[in-house]
Amino acid sequence: MELHQPPASDSAGETQSTIRYNAKLGMTFFLIYMAIYSAFVLLCTFKLDTMSQPWIGGVNLAIWYGFGLIAGAFILASAFLMLCKK
């Protein structure tokens, strides 16, 4: 049985080092976001009284944190698009 080796570059001309760099960058950003989201889940689980207290504009911290998660996802996605090698 013969194993198939992928070509050194794909049809778009990306080299293996570029693919590896982009994958590492994506995984790094994923782990950053996962840590921030995990903190949100832990706060909601164990510090619900803190998350439910009014904060800026009378809106509780859980809502502001949720908005921050959404904004953070867009920021990380934008940074990923700018830092990815072509």
C-alpha positions as CSV (number, residue, x, y, z in Angstrom):
1,M,0.0,0.0,0.0
2,E,1.4,3.3,-1.0
3,L,0.9,6.5,1.1
4,H,-0.1,9.6,-0.8
5,Q,2.1,12.6,0.0
6,P,0.5,16.0,-0.4
7,P,2.4,18.3,-2.8
8,A,4.8,20.9,-1.4
9,S,2.4,23.6,-2.5
10,D,-1.3,23.7,-3.3
11,S,-3.0,25.2,-6.4
12,A,-2.9,28.7,-4.8
13,G,0.9,28.5,-4.5
14,E,1.0,28.3,-0.7
15,T,4.1,26.6,0.7
16,Q,4.0,24.2,3.6
17,S,5.7,26.8,5.8
18,T,3.0,29.3,5.0
19,I,0.2,26.8,5.7
20,R,1.9,25.9,9.0
21,Y,2.3,29.6,10.0
22,N,-1.3,30.4,9.2
23,A,-2.5,27.3,11.2
24,K,-0.4,28.2,14.2
25,L,-1.7,31.8,14.1
26,G,-5.2,30.6,13.9
27,M,-4.8,28.2,16.8
28,T,-3.1,30.9,18.9
29,F,-6.1,33.3,18.3
30,F,-8.5,30.4,19.0
31,L,-6.8,29.7,22.3
32,I,-6.9,33.4,23.3
33,Y,-10.6,33.6,22.5
34,M,-11.3,30.3,24.3
35,A,-9.5,31.6,27.4
36,I,-11.6,34.8,27.4
37,Y,-14.8,32.9,26.8
38,S,-13.9,30.3,29.5
39,A,-13.5,33.2,32.0
40,F,-17.0,34.4,31.0
41,V,-18.5,31.0,31.5
42,L,-16.7,30.6,34.9
43,L,-17.8,34.0,36.1
44,C,-21.4,33.2,35.1
45,T,-21.2,29.9,36.9
46,F,-19.5,30.9,40.1
47,K,-19.9,34.6,40.4
48,L,-23.4,35.2,39.1
49,D,-24.0,38.0,41.7
50,T,-21.1,39.9,40.2
51,M,-22.2,39.4,36.6
52,S,-25.8,40.5,37.4
53,Q,-24.9,43.8,39.1
54,P,-25.6,47.0,37.1
55,W,-22.5,48.4,35.5
56,I,-22.2,51.0,32.8
57,G,-25.5,52.7,31.9
58,G,-27.4,50.4,34.3
59,V,-26.7,47.3,32.1
60,N,-25.2,44.3,33.9
61,L,-21.7,43.0,33.4
62,A,-22.8,39.9,31.7
63,I,-24.3,41.9,28.8
64,W,-21.2,44.1,28.5
65,Y,-19.0,41.0,28.6
66,G,-21.1,39.4,25.9
67,F,-20.7,42.5,23.7
68,G,-17.0,42.3,24.4
69,L,-16.9,38.7,23.3
70,I,-18.6,39.6,20.0
71,A,-16.3,42.6,19.4
72,G,-13.2,40.5,20.4
73,A,-14.2,37.8,17.9
74,F,-14.3,40.5,15.1
75,I,-11.0,42.0,16.2
76,L,-9.3,38.6,16.3
77,A,-10.7,37.6,12.9
78,S,-9.6,40.9,11.4
79,A,-6.1,40.5,12.9
80,F,-6.0,37.0,11.5
81,L,-6.9,38.2,8.1
82,M,-4.2,40.9,8.2
83,L,-1.5,38.7,9.6
84,C,-2.1,35.6,7.4
85,K,0.5,35.0,4.8
86,K,-0.7,34.5,1.2
